[in-house]
Amino acid sequence: MDRRGYLKTVLSVGVAGVTSFSLFKWFDLNKRVDPGKLWDKRAIIAEIAELIIPETDTPGAKSVGVDLYIIEVMINCNLVRQQHKFYAGLEDLESYSSNIYNQDFLNCSINQKRAVLQHFADNAEYSSRILNKINNKFFGQSFFSKIRNLTVEGFCLSKQGATQALAYDYIPGGFEACIPIQPRQKSWATK
């Protein structure tokens, strides 16, 4: 075989390998995530949500059932790519905590859990806003951004969150655009 034929063969094998790998990854990222996988991670999701909105004099995220909300929204309202990214983020969180602290995330102390979550918060986004917009457009939100946003959203939409943590007016009156908030007053849920 001459040199030119050899180079063509090597090049064509390389192109075929890259193409087949790319197709495999594309099919893998576009098949639906098994909902059972997310339901299996419910305890971890609840613990992360509780770290984001802990229980104080108002209920925490775990006690209002934010974990159920997050799982339902991820399964029913998100693109398949975002579901994969979220599930991969949960897997990364578990592997990071086992590598750093030699134990599962749920078995870590509260300070260790906070440190793991802080690591993911620090690495969630780029320093440039434009890069974050491009990343979110093509690849979806980062794991930490998604779980933080869904936790806050689920908490504020829950009955306990709207009535006990926020100022909820059952019978709203007329619309007032600018209402000064008094010291120690809760944020409005309905105005």
Secondary structure, 3 states (H helix, E strand, C coil): CCHHHHHHHHHHHHHHHHHHHHHHHHHHHCCCCCHHHHHHCHHHHHHHHHHHCCCCCCCCCCCCCHHHHHHHHHHHHCCHHHHHHHHHHHHHHHHHHHHHHCCCHHHCCHHHHHHHHHHHHHCCCCCCHHHHHHHHHHHCCCHHHHHHHHHHHHHHHCHHHHHHHCECCCCCCCCCCCCCCCCCCCCECCC
